[in-house]
Amino acid sequence: MLQQLNHTTVVPPDRSAQHPRHHRLHDLSPKRDDFRSQVVHGLSQKRKILPCKFFYDQRGSQLFDRMCELPEYYLTRTELQILQSHVTEMADALGPDCRVVEYGSGSSLKTRLLLEALHNPAAYVPLDISREHLLDAAGRLSSSYPDLKILPVCADYTRPFTLPEVPGARRTVVYFPGSTIGNFEPHDARAFLRTAARLCGPGGGLLIGVDLKKDPALLHAAYNDAANVTAEFNLNLLHRINHELEGNFAPDRFAHYAFYNPRLGRIEMHLLSQATQSARAGGTHFHFREGETIFTESSYKYTLDEFHSLARAGGWSVQKVWTDPSKLFSVQYLTVS
Ligand code: AVJ
């Protein structure tokens, strides 16, 4: 008894020192993606496929952060430059008293640039499927911006959800940086845009990062970096399967294979089997022919006109487009039509 009482006196680590404000988390309990069933299902197809969202375990997220710094990977750097050059115009376009909803937890420098430029934001609502990332990012932001109302929501933004009420907000604007829209098949991108338009409602806005079509050699290099970080990121999926699904994949018998498919306007990433081999995961056996691939990611690239059409089909009209001088990347402001 005494032992137990003593035990209760142990003071838990004081997180409030780092994260002074406590966030009331709007937890919509997103259905945890069933990694096992989706892996088994994807690897049982005639053309084997794994969803790219599974790249981002702890190691995958670290590798992604390293990719963003690579000399060949122009996307992150260029989007940041566009923001730095035009954030005042962006803030003017969005207008005052916005309820800003970020898809993703907003741990990046881009979020800070935007928040600092905005005119009297009514609230910042970061939305993430990972409770941990979300609360961590919200905590950091509130230390930097003690006067900003931060309302984290744990939800899956590809499914319907509701937002916390913000009295005094004039409009809802979704911020979706990073060209993550490129990872959706065009049909799913359209559906995603429609869902976002419904969420924002009349008068709503969408500030979105969109990677542009360009010289295929530049695209190729961005996904085939000399330091092989992208290769490691791709192959990490097999390590993750081995760890989490009692798998016995031999990652050294698969090769990172990424190329630009000009007909479909997308980068395709695959894991290419370098031998005839079998592997087990999630209690299921899979056979690979030599040269067979697992399709792990699409990253669609758009011309400004193509994205314009996609936005319109999704219920939006493009108000403003900002690009870098070489037109590698764009940040676009759309309003609900
Ligand atoms: C997360 C969509 C920005 O498609 O470029 C980076 C992910 N994949 N390198 C992209 C990724 C390989 C990335 N985005």
Residues whose N, C-alpha, C, O or C-beta is under 5 A from the ligand:
A	BS01	AVJ	G178 S179 T180 N183 S299
